[in-house]
Amino acid sequence: MSSKVDEALGYEQARDELIDVVRRLEAGGTTLEESLALWERGEELAKVCRRWLEGARARLDAALAEENLEAAAEDGE
């Protein structure tokens, strides 16, 4: 479950923090508990990024659909 803070993160903020989490996991040197906490945080950040990207895709799809309707209406005139 994501927190209210995660929901308020912008795409770039979430992406940058996710990159940091991955670097820390790849570097090693953390305890199992720390690694699990980092993994869980990474999963939450990935969800935030995915929501932003899905929202952007929906906006693009809507804009393209509107453009296609307008073009079809112009062709029908």
Sine and cosine of phi, psi and omega as CSV:
sin_phi,cos_phi,sin_psi,cos_psi,sin_omega,cos_omega
0.00,0.00,0.73,-0.68,-0.03,-1.00
-1.00,0.04,0.48,-0.88,0.01,-1.00
-1.00,0.03,0.20,-0.98,0.05,-1.00
-0.89,0.46,-0.55,0.83,0.03,-1.00
-0.90,0.44,-0.70,0.71,0.02,-1.00
-0.88,0.48,-0.64,0.77,-0.01,-1.00
-0.91,0.41,-0.45,0.90,-0.01,-1.00
-1.00,0.06,-0.18,0.98,0.00,-1.00
-0.92,0.39,0.68,-0.74,0.14,-0.99
-0.97,0.23,0.24,-0.97,-0.01,-1.00
-0.85,0.53,-0.76,0.65,-0.07,-1.00
-0.89,0.46,-0.63,0.78,0.03,-1.00
-0.89,0.45,-0.74,0.68,-0.01,-1.00
-0.90,0.44,-0.68,0.73,0.01,-1.00
-0.88,0.48,-0.72,0.70,-0.03,-1.00
-0.90,0.43,-0.65,0.76,0.03,-1.00
-0.92,0.38,-0.61,0.79,0.04,-1.00
-0.89,0.46,-0.66,0.75,0.04,-1.00
-0.86,0.50,-0.67,0.74,0.02,-1.00
-0.90,0.44,-0.67,0.74,0.02,-1.00
-0.87,0.49,-0.71,0.70,0.00,-1.00
-0.89,0.46,-0.70,0.72,0.03,-1.00
-0.84,0.54,-0.70,0.71,-0.02,-1.00
-0.91,0.41,-0.64,0.77,0.04,-1.00
-0.92,0.40,-0.68,0.74,-0.01,-1.00
-0.92,0.39,-0.52,0.85,-0.01,-1.00
-0.94,0.34,-0.45,0.89,-0.02,-1.00
0.96,0.28,-0.28,-0.96,0.03,-1.00
0.99,0.17,0.15,0.99,0.03,-1.00
-0.95,-0.30,0.37,-0.93,0.05,-1.00
-0.95,0.31,0.24,-0.97,0.04,-1.00
-0.85,0.52,-0.68,0.73,-0.01,-1.00
-0.89,0.45,-0.69,0.72,0.03,-1.00
-0.90,0.44,-0.67,0.74,0.02,-1.00
-0.88,0.47,-0.68,0.74,0.04,-1.00
-0.90,0.44,-0.66,0.75,0.02,-1.00
-0.90,0.43,-0.66,0.75,0.04,-1.00
-0.90,0.44,-0.68,0.73,0.01,-1.00
-0.86,0.51,-0.73,0.68,0.00,-1.00
-0.88,0.48,-0.66,0.75,0.03,-1.00
-0.90,0.43,-0.66,0.76,0.04,-1.00
-0.87,0.49,-0.65,0.76,0.04,-1.00
-0.88,0.47,-0.68,0.73,0.02,-1.00
-0.90,0.43,-0.67,0.74,0.01,-1.00
-0.91,0.41,-0.62,0.79,0.05,-1.00
-0.89,0.45,-0.61,0.79,0.04,-1.00
-0.90,0.43,-0.66,0.76,0.03,-1.00
-0.88,0.48,-0.73,0.68,0.01,-1.00
-0.88,0.48,-0.69,0.73,0.00,-1.00
-0.88,0.48,-0.66,0.75,0.03,-1.00
-0.89,0.46,-0.68,0.73,0.03,-1.00
-0.88,0.47,-0.71,0.71,-0.02,-1.00
-0.92,0.39,-0.63,0.78,0.05,-1.00
-0.90,0.43,-0.63,0.78,0.04,-1.00
-0.90,0.43,-0.66,0.75,0.04,-1.00
-0.90,0.43,-0.66,0.75,0.02,-1.00
-0.88,0.47,-0.67,0.74,0.01,-1.00
-0.89,0.45,-0.66,0.75,0.03,-1.00
-0.90,0.43,-0.67,0.74,0.04,-1.00
-0.90,0.44,-0.70,0.71,0.02,-1.00
-0.87,0.50,-0.67,0.74,0.00,-1.00
-0.91,0.42,-0.67,0.74,0.01,-1.00
-0.91,0.43,-0.67,0.74,0.02,-1.00
-0.92,0.40,-0.63,0.77,0.02,-1.00
-0.90,0.43,-0.67,0.74,0.03,-1.00
-0.90,0.44,-0.67,0.74,0.03,-1.00
-0.88,0.47,-0.67,0.74,0.02,-1.00
-0.91,0.41,-0.62,0.79,0.04,-1.00
-0.91,0.42,-0.68,0.73,0.02,-1.00
-0.90,0.44,-0.66,0.75,0.02,-1.00
-0.91,0.42,-0.64,0.77,0.01,-1.00
-0.92,0.40,-0.62,0.79,0.02,-1.00
-0.92,0.40,-0.62,0.78,0.03,-1.00
-0.92,0.39,-0.62,0.78,0.03,-1.00
-0.93,0.38,-0.51,0.86,-0.02,-1.00
-0.98,0.18,-0.24,0.97,-0.03,-1.00
-0.98,0.20,0.00,0.00,0.00,0.00
